[in-house]
């Protein structure tokens, strides 16, 4: 049985944990694998495989914080492989166990224990220079807005083909319910239970009065475009990773994704307990 191990190579605790996890898995008769670059960075080269050769493992173990879980999500693509996040980072809002429970959590997961939470994704179709450059999948959010420049961009927002608004702003976030606790939270958006299906639409630093975030339905479609060439220096990021740009952005179309992410929780925490402990001082 193949198990994908996803460390944060910049976190020494995570690198050490990856060695322990691989040794334990191998001793139990499992086949641990890491992305080749992660394996080299963790001194585990014998377990490294190319991205295309990861296949469909039975379980993914993300050793770090929420960013490491997002990395596992993007490595696995649209598969429904359960992801066990073991928190070795700062927040660990998406994690299913704490770092102090590393071996016990791993053994519990392999024994089929825990609860699988299904988390909705979104898909962004990006067009630049008059052509499609790809479809990208996000667990947290898609951001369309200015990059390193100091000037705001002008963005038009359409929902289901209807022009909703046009702003000069820093950008626009389209977030999942899971992503409502990430960038959208920092920008003043609402907290949304992951049981809700839909999207949060949130302009960032819009030069307008009365701008409010909106919660859209699961069948809604958002289109963000650049109507003014003088203020069209916009980029796109997906879960914090920049989409490569070789020409000017035309539009980004966002909808609810067809495939959910499966997060494995072993510690009995639910969304509200984690929310209280992480953000509300509970």
C-alpha angles and dihedrals in degrees: 000000000000120000122191113220115199116189131179100241091200092059114077091202090055093049091051091047091051090058092049093047094049092048092049094047093049091049089053093052099257127129110238116198133182132189104269095246091050091047092053092047090049095046089246099115093147089066096048124118134174118261090250090055098053090095119178109319122195092237140005120214114201112198110198138032133316092295090061090051089052088051090054091049092055093044091054096045117194096344122121095229108147113245120213110200114201108195114235094144138070108281109007091188091159096040123116098204141016125252093248089065095052102132095033091049092049093050092046091052092050089049090059096252126140135051126283115222117200112218122195120234134201130223124217122200108202126199125188131173093005097307141082114262099184151300116264130196124216134188093188114021153319116230124197114187150089121328123198097339125100096224122094120240127231113235132182117209122205125182117197090344094307119118105240103174146332119217143177098222147132089264148289128270122208106190138181120230086260089052092052086087093052130054092341090058091053090050093053102265127147126267109247127193113242087233087073118086118212140064139281114227113200130170113211119223094340115188092233140089123248098021111161135178117251133209111218130199128256093255097048122110124208126204120191116189140169108241097172117061090199090062101031102108092121131145135194129231127186116203087340097309117116118237108231111253125201096160140021119298115253104178146326120218116198130191138157110286124247095227127057126213116240115219119190118218122192105167100068094245117143129197095271095046091050091045092052094048097042104040112007102047094247 
